[in-house]
């Protein structure tokens, strides 16, 4: 049995205005950015607010590339893509 009922979800997103998106997600939902490189960002969410975070990213002009359970897989996907 797993230790926590909350499952982490790492969301790889692309956005031209990433700094404003970071501020908006943190102040409105408490979502933290875990990794940043150029216009790509990885945000940490959980299984319950994942869909809301994706909607907010897309509403503010971002594009969700990949959703993963580990940051390693999200970074690997980004490395293969670029």
Backbone as CSV, one residue per row, in Angstrom:
resi,resn,N_x,N_y,N_z,CA_x,CA_y,CA_z,C_x,C_y,C_z
1,UNK,0.844,-1.188,0.000,0.000,0.000,0.000,0.881,1.240,0.000
2,UNK,0.506,2.194,-0.794,1.272,3.429,-0.892,1.072,4.271,0.366
3,UNK,2.047,5.158,0.637,2.024,5.940,1.856,1.072,7.118,1.836
4,UNK,0.865,7.714,0.684,0.051,8.920,0.615,-1.142,8.700,-0.305
5,UNK,-2.271,9.323,0.035,-3.432,9.218,-0.856,-3.315,10.196,-2.019
6,UNK,-2.440,11.192,-1.888,-2.226,12.157,-2.959,-1.143,11.654,-3.892
7,UNK,-1.463,11.517,-5.147,-0.487,11.113,-6.144,0.012,12.358,-6.867
8,UNK,1.310,12.492,-6.936,1.895,13.654,-7.587,1.722,13.542,-9.095
9,UNK,1.512,14.676,-9.723,1.448,14.757,-11.166,2.324,15.920,-11.613
10,UNK,3.263,15.631,-12.470,4.138,16.660,-13.016,3.631,17.004,-14.404
11,UNK,3.376,18.284,-14.619,2.780,18.759,-15.864,3.828,19.548,-16.624
12,UNK,4.194,19.055,-17.799,5.138,19.747,-18.669,4.344,20.658,-19.583
13,UNK,4.629,21.958,-19.507,3.868,22.934,-20.284,4.814,23.861,-21.037
14,UNK,4.328,24.356,-22.165,5.054,25.331,-22.960,4.249,26.624,-22.962
15,UNK,4.923,27.741,-22.690,4.226,29.024,-22.671,5.200,30.140,-23.007
16,UNK,4.763,31.054,-23.854,5.577,32.221,-24.196,5.665,33.194,-23.030
17,UNK,4.603,33.318,-22.260,4.591,34.218,-21.097,4.627,33.388,-19.815
18,UNK,5.709,32.666,-19.639,5.823,31.713,-18.541,5.882,32.346,-17.168
19,UNK,6.521,33.508,-17.039,6.632,34.130,-15.721,5.270,34.553,-15.185
20,UNK,4.424,35.109,-16.050,3.079,35.485,-15.613,2.259,34.244,-15.269
21,UNK,2.452,33.184,-16.038,1.741,31.936,-15.763,2.186,31.346,-14.428
22,UNK,3.482,31.417,-14.137,3.989,30.925,-12.848,3.330,31.668,-11.694
23,UNK,3.288,32.977,-11.793,2.693,33.787,-10.728,1.207,33.488,-10.579
24,UNK,0.502,33.398,-11.700,-0.936,33.144,-11.649,-1.236,31.800,-10.997
25,UNK,-0.537,30.747,-11.422,-0.804,29.416,-10.869,-0.457,29.354,-9.385
26,UNK,0.620,30.024,-8.973,0.999,29.966,-7.572,0.017,30.725,-6.697
27,UNK,-0.350,31.948,-7.117,-1.226,32.759,-6.268,-2.681,32.304,-6.302
28,UNK,-3.133,31.722,-7.400,-4.529,31.315,-7.473,-4.761,29.894,-6.950
29,UNK,-3.816,28.977,-7.198,-4.036,27.576,-6.835,-2.945,26.982,-5.954
30,UNK,-1.857,27.699,-5.742,-0.763,27.170,-4.934,0.096,26.152,-5.664
31,UNK,0.089,26.200,-6.994,0.863,25.262,-7.805,2.278,25.789,-7.964
32,UNK,3.256,24.943,-7.667,4.652,25.361,-7.723,5.317,24.889,-8.998
33,UNK,6.205,25.731,-9.510,7.017,25.359,-10.656,8.242,24.619,-10.136
34,UNK,8.499,23.436,-10.659,9.622,22.634,-10.194,10.838,22.750,-11.111
35,UNK,10.620,23.074,-12.374,11.716,23.109,-13.335,11.368,24.101,-14.428
36,UNK,12.398,24.795,-14.912,12.182,25.775,-15.984,13.371,25.737,-16.922
37,UNK,13.099,25.745,-18.221,14.136,25.883,-19.226,13.519,26.576,-20.427
38,UNK,14.026,27.754,-20.727,13.506,28.605,-21.796,12.000,28.779,-21.626
39,UNK,11.198,28.302,-22.558,9.746,28.481,-22.469,9.017,27.258,-21.917
40,UNK,9.755,26.249,-21.505,9.155,25.043,-20.938,9.195,25.112,-19.423
41,UNK,8.134,24.624,-18.793,8.047,24.576,-17.346,7.425,23.247,-16.916
42,UNK,7.843,22.787,-15.721,7.231,21.608,-15.124,6.601,22.050,-13.814
43,UNK,5.297,21.810,-13.699,4.540,22.186,-12.505,4.164,20.941,-11.725
44,UNK,4.114,21.080,-10.397,3.728,19.980,-9.530,2.268,20.150,-9.114
45,UNK,1.453,19.158,-9.452,0.039,19.154,-9.064,-0.243,17.806,-8.397
46,UNK,-1.491,17.561,-8.083,-1.850,16.239,-7.577,-2.993,15.694,-8.423
47,UNK,-3.414,14.486,-8.092,-4.411,13.814,-8.921,-5.762,14.502,-8.904
48,UNK,-6.019,15.289,-7.869,-7.330,15.923,-7.747,-7.418,17.260,-8.460
49,UNK,-6.343,18.045,-8.490,-6.415,19.354,-9.140,-5.722,19.379,-10.490
50,UNK,-5.308,18.235,-10.988,-4.597,18.162,-12.265,-5.417,18.738,-13.420
51,UNK,-6.664,18.355,-13.527,-7.487,18.824,-14.642,-7.726,20.333,-14.574
52,UNK,-7.910,20.867,-13.377,-8.092,22.309,-13.235,-6.830,23.071,-13.618
53,UNK,-5.676,22.537,-13.259,-4.406,23.180,-13.607,-4.227,23.185,-15.120
54,UNK,-4.533,22.089,-15.771,-4.399,22.008,-17.225,-5.322,23.020,-17.897
55,UNK,-6.551,23.141,-17.410,-7.483,24.120,-17.976,-6.964,25.542,-17.814
56,UNK,-6.399,25.854,-16.637,-5.874,27.206,-16.389,-4.670,27.500,-17.277
57,UNK,-3.803,26.516,-17.476,-2.636,26.704,-18.347,-3.091,26.995,-19.764
58,UNK,-4.036,26.215,-20.260,-4.514,26.412,-21.632,-5.291,27.712,-21.777
59,UNK,-6.010,28.121,-20.737,-6.764,29.366,-20.774,-5.829,30.572,-20.876
60,UNK,-4.670,30.491,-20.252,-3.725,31.607,-20.255,-2.691,31.503,-21.373
61,UNK,-2.984,30.740,-22.393,-2.151,30.715,-23.590,-1.041,29.684,-23.576
62,UNK,-1.004,28.817,-22.617,0.008,27.772,-22.570,-0.460,26.510,-23.277
63,UNK,0.459,25.604,-23.452,0.146,24.336,-24.101,0.724,23.216,-23.239
64,UNK,-0.093,22.275,-22.843,0.358,21.152,-22.028,0.924,20.093,-22.963
65,UNK,2.184,19.735,-22.726,2.856,18.757,-23.571,2.734,17.339,-23.026
66,UNK,2.829,17.196,-21.687,2.920,15.856,-21.112,2.551,15.916,-19.639
67,UNK,1.897,14.867,-19.140,1.585,14.731,-17.714,2.163,13.406,-17.250
68,UNK,2.925,13.459,-16.151,3.623,12.270,-15.684,3.521,12.150,-14.173
69,UNK,3.782,10.958,-13.675,3.802,10.726,-12.244,5.155,10.997,-11.616
70,UNK,6.214,11.097,-12.445,7.549,11.384,-11.931,8.171,12.509,-12.729
71,UNK,8.987,13.308,-12.065,9.650,14.421,-12.745,10.694,13.897,-13.721
72,UNK,11.241,12.734,-13.437,12.244,12.148,-14.323,11.646,11.832,-15.697
73,UNK,10.452,11.271,-15.710,9.798,10.977,-16.993,9.428,12.252,-17.738
74,UNK,8.992,13.267,-17.019,8.642,14.534,-17.672,9.873,15.179,-18.293
75,UNK,10.991,15.167,-17.578,12.218,15.748,-18.120,12.748,14.915,-19.280
76,UNK,12.591,13.593,-19.206,13.037,12.730,-20.302,12.223,13.020,-21.555
77,UNK,10.904,13.200,-21.402,10.047,13.515,-22.541,10.468,14.833,-23.170
78,UNK,10.760,15.834,-22.317,11.186,17.133,-22.823,12.527,17.014,-23.560
79,UNK,13.468,16.218,-23.035,14.781,16.077,-23.655,14.686,15.407,-25.012
80,UNK,13.824,14.413,-25.128,13.653,13.713,-26.408,13.004,14.653,-27.426
81,UNK,12.075,15.452,-26.966,11.345,16.350,-27.864,12.223,17.452,-28.429
82,UNK,13.140,17.981,-27.624,13.960,19.104,-28.082,15.253,18.668,-28.707
